């Protein structure tokens, strides 16, 4: 996976408020933020598929929260935040999956991909 693709996916997980940025997956520790998800770091320690599965699980959790807020309080500003985060996480997954599919396709064309099952 290229650095450009990783950066493209990571950019979906950051919101720029004109000089102030907020990462979707940060934790606030009394005014200090700590990035808890860096796609580059995850890919150093895990496979592309594992990172994509993690993001999909995180997306499902956000969707679950969004459904709860839709029932509880449709006027909540937190619901807007959940919609935005859900969209952004979905886009990051799309970027990574598209690159993953291209990598597999290229490997198969070159004969270096994993072989299929014999029937």
N, C-alpha and C positions, 0 to 999 in steps of 0.2 A: 504494500500500500504506500503510495507516494506521500511525501510531506504536504504537498498542496491539498490532496484529498483530506488528509487528517485535519489540516488547518480549516478547510471549508466546513467540515463537520463540526469542529470545535467552535467556529464562529456562530453557528446556530445556537450554541449554548451560552452565549454572552449577549447581554442587552446593553447598548450604548445610549446613555441619557445625556449626550452632549457634554463630555468631560467627566461624567461619572458612569462607570460601568457596573453591571450586576451580572454575575454568572448564575445561571439557573441552578447549578449544583454546588453552591457555596454554603458554608455554615458560618453564621455570625457569632463570634465570641466576644461579646462586650465591645462592639465597635470595630473589631478586627475581623476581617473575613479570611477564610481559609478555603482554598479550592479543594474540593473533595473528588472531583472528577476531571482528570486530564487524559484525553484520549491517547495522547502519545505515550504516557506512562502506562496506561492500561495495556496498550498494544506491545509494550516491551515485556510485559509479564504474562500476557494471555493471548490466545489466538483471536483472530478477527471474529470468528463465529462466537466466541465466548463474550467478547465486548458487545457485539450486536445483541446477543441474548440478554445481557445485563441491561442494556438500554431499553430493550423491549419490555423487560420486567418493570423497569422504572416507569416507562410509559403507561403500562397497565395500572400501576399504583396511582399515577396522576389522573388517569381516566376514572378510576374508582372514586377518588376524592371529588372529581368534577361532578360525577353523578350524585354523590351525596349532597353537594352544595346546590345542585339543581333542585333537589327535593326540599332542602332545608331553607335556603335563602337565595333566590334568583337575583336579588339586587346587590349582593355582596361584591365589593371590589376584588375580593380574593378569587372569585369565580373568573373574572377577567384575567387575572394572573395565571390561573390554572389553564385556561384556554390557550393563552400565549405559550406557556411552558409546554403544554401537550403538543402544540403545533411545532415548536422548535425542536423538541426531542424527536418527533416523528421525522422532521426534515434531516436531522443529523443521522438518523438510522437509514433513511433513503440514500443519502450520500455514501455512507459506508457500504451498504448493500450493493449499490450500483458498482462501486469500485471492486468489491469482492467478486461479483459476477464477472466483471471484465477480466480480473486476474485468473479466475478459473477457466474462462473461455480461452484466454491466451495460452495458458499452460496446456490445455487439451490440444490446441492447434499445433503446439510445438512438440507434443508427445511427451511432455513432462508431468502431466496431470495424473491423478490417481485413476487407475483403470476401473471400468465398470464391472459388474458381475457378469459371469458367463452363464448363458442359459442353455 
